[in-house]
Amino acid sequence: MVMPAMGTPTWQEGHVQADGFRIRYVHAGDGPPLVHLHGGGGLTLTPAHDLLARERRVIAFEMPGFGDSPENTRHRSMTDLARTMLGGVSGLDIDGFDLMGTSFGGKTALCAALTAPERVRALVLESPAAIRPEGHERRPQPATPQELVAMLHAHPERVPPRPPSSIEQRAKVAPMVRRLMAPARDAELEAAMPGLQVPVLVVFGTADRLIPPEIGRVYTQLLPSCQLLYVYDAGHAVAADRPEAFAEAVGDFLDRHEGYVVSQRSSVLFP
């Protein structure tokens, strides 16, 4: 057994029943709860999770259909999935919480906040895929682990090779992801966003090859309490490419909400 490094949280695994699904999650840390909903590649922990778990209780869910769970043919809309995940949080006896979503999970998290704004204290959207350029869903999908790494990261040469199962996993969930992500511009979702009063931080990497970072401006136009942050030299997987920068910004935002724009500490975002 490898012992965790000094200050590195120990992650534990659990399962919770919600809406007829047995949902896996991992958790670490103590303090205010931070719920994370992963991207289309499934649940992956990064060093940013470790850093965030030093000051709060981080709960990272594996959503139905991902990982070793059965294929998810039941959810017909992202709002349906969001309600299930809210049920999963309730199953852990958590009422109010901070919520973070990555890419695919960014849309899930946004829908969850719109569904239960009274429960979400603050919302962090990492490279969110809730709003995408027209035709985005017709982009070719990566055929090899190397292509996947190149799509997600600013410096693929620094990232360890992903196993072949990463491509198999994406193929397994592709029908569900396409179903829940459509359309690229969701008129009903965008019409609801101006009514969300929850503090929101939207984070994009300047080297995102999957979603144009400039689309982050749309979130600031639609959400009344939204901050937009671009992290230099990060790709779509911001937390993986720049974990220290990501965790510092997110932690500061969760502590101070809108007040975080005047940083209390020296920034590591633009070294």
N, C-alpha and C positions, 0 to 999 in steps of 0.2 A: 504493500500500500504506500502510495506517495503522499507524504505529509504536505499540507498546503504551506506556501511561503508565508512569512511573517506578515500579518495584516490581510492575508487573502481569505475571504470567506469560504466556508465549507458548504457546498451545495447539497441539498437533500431532495429526494424525489418523492412525490405523492400522487394520488389520484383523487378526483372529486366527481361525483355524479351530478349532472345538470342536464335537464331537458331530454333525458333518455340517453345521454352520452356519458361514457366513462372517459374523463379528460385527464390527461397526464399534465403535471406541472413540476417545476423545480423551484426551490426557494432558498434564500440565504439572507442573513442580516437581521437587524432589529431596527425598530423605529417606524416612521410613517410608511404605510404600504404603498409600493409602486408596482403596478401591474403592467407586464409587457406582453404584447401580442406580436408574434413574429411575422416575417415576410414569407413570400411564396416558396422559399426553399425549405421551410420548416424551422423548428426550434434549434437555434445555435447560440451558445453563450460566447461572449467576447470578453476581453479584459475590461471593457467599459462596464459590464454587469458587475464584475468584482469590485470595481471602484465605487459604483453607486451603492452596492450592498454594504459598504463600510459605514454608511450613515442612515440607511433606511432598510426596510424589509422589502426585498425584491422578489416578486412572484412572476415567473415566466411560464406562460401556458403553452402547451402544444395543442393547437386547435383541432377539432374533429376532422378526420380525413388525412392528417399528416402523421409522419412517423410510422409506427407499427399499428396505428388504429385502422379500422376498416374504412374502405372507400366511403366518402361522404356524398351520398346522392340525395340527401333529404333537404338540405338548405337550398332555398331557391333565390334568396336575395342576401345581400350583405347585412341588412338590418336583421334578418332571421339569425344569422351567425352571431351578430353583436348581442342579441338578446340571450342566446345560449351562453356566451362568454360572461355576460353580466350575471347569469345564474350560477356559473362556476365560481365567480368571485363571492357571491352570496353564500355558496356552499362552504366557503372557508371562513364564514362569519365575519366578513369584511363589509362594512357599509360604505363609508366615504374613503376615497383613495385617489392617488395620482395615477394617470393612465398614459402609457407610451406605446405607440404602434409603429412598426417598421414596414415600409413599402405596402404590400398587400394588407398587412396588419394595421397600417396607417389608416386605410379606409375603414377597416373593422372598428378601430378605436374611435374614429370620427363618428361613425354611426352609433357606437355605444354612448358617446358623450351626448349626441343629439337625442338618444332614446331616454337616457337617465342623467340629465345635466345636474340634478341635485346631488348625485353621488360622486361625480368627478370633480375633484378639487382643482386639478390642472391637467392639461393635455399636451403631450409631446409627440410630434409627428416627424419621424425620421424618414427622409426620402419618400414621403407619402405618395401612394399611387391612386388617391381618390380623384385627382384631376390630372388628366393626361392629354397629350396632343391627339387630335383626330388621326385615326389610322394606327395608333400605337399598338393595338392588339394584334395587328398583322405583321409585326416585326418578326423575323426569323428567331427561333429559339435556339439556345446553345445545344450543340450536338455532342460535345465532349466536356469533361471536367475542366480542361484547359480553357475552352471557350467561355464556360461559366465564370471562371475566376477573372478572365479578361473583361467580361461584361460588368462585374460587380465592383472591381477594385481599381484604384488609381494606379497602383504599382503591382501588377500581377506577378512580377518576378520576385516579390517579397513574400508572396502567399504560398504556404505549403499546398501541394497538389490535393485536390479533392478526390475522394474515392469515386469509382464508377457508379456507386449507389446514389450519389447526389443527382445524377442525370435520371436514373430510374425513379427516384422519388419525385422529381419535378414532372416526369411523364405521368406518374400515378395521379398526382393532384391537378394536372393541367385542365381536365374537364371542369372540375369544381372552380378552379381559379378563374377560368374564362367566364363561367356562368355568373359568378359573384362580382367580378370586376366590371362587366359590361354595364353601360357604355363608357367610352373614354371620358365624355362630358355628361354627367348625370344631372339633368335639369332639376329633378326633384330634390336631389341631395344639395345642389348648389342653392336652390331656393330656400332651403331650411337653414343654411349656414349663418346668415345674418342674425338669426334669432338666438345663436349660441353665445351665452355670456361667460362661459368658462375661459380662463386664461389659457392661451395656446402658444406654444413655441414650435415653429416649423424649421427643420434643419435639413439643408441640402449640402452635399459636397460640391465643390467647384468643378470637379472632374467627373461628375456623374454621366455615365455613358448610356444609362437606361432611360432616365426621365430628364428632360432639359431643366437645369436648376432654375432658370428664369421663371418657370411656371410657379415657383413659390410666391411670386407677386400676386397671383390670383387669390391665394389664401388670405393675404393681408387685405385685399379688397373686399372679400366676402365675410371674413370673420371679424367681429367688432373689437375683440381683445386678442390680437395676434401679433407676435413678434417673429421676424424672419431672420435666420442666421445662416450664413454660408461659411462652411468650414474649408479652409484652404487645403489643397492637395489631398482631398478625399474623394472617393468615388461614390457609387450608390450605397455601398456598405460603409457608411460614415463611422459608425461605432467600431467597426473592425479596423478601418484604415487609420483612424485618429482617435483611439480610445480615451486618452487623457484629455484631449480637447473637448471631445463629446461629453464625457462624464462631468468635467468642470462646468461647462455651460449648462447642461441639464440640471445638475445638482443646484447650481446657483439660481436657475429659473424656478425650480420647485420650492426653493427656500423663500424667494422674494417676489415671484411672479413678475409683474411688469417692472418692478424696481431693479431687476437684474441687468437692465441695459446699461446701468452705471456700475461697472464691475467693482467688487470689493477687493479683488485680488488681481495680481498680475496675470495677463491673459496668455494662454498657450495656443490660442487659435491661429495666430499669424506669426509664427516664430521667424 
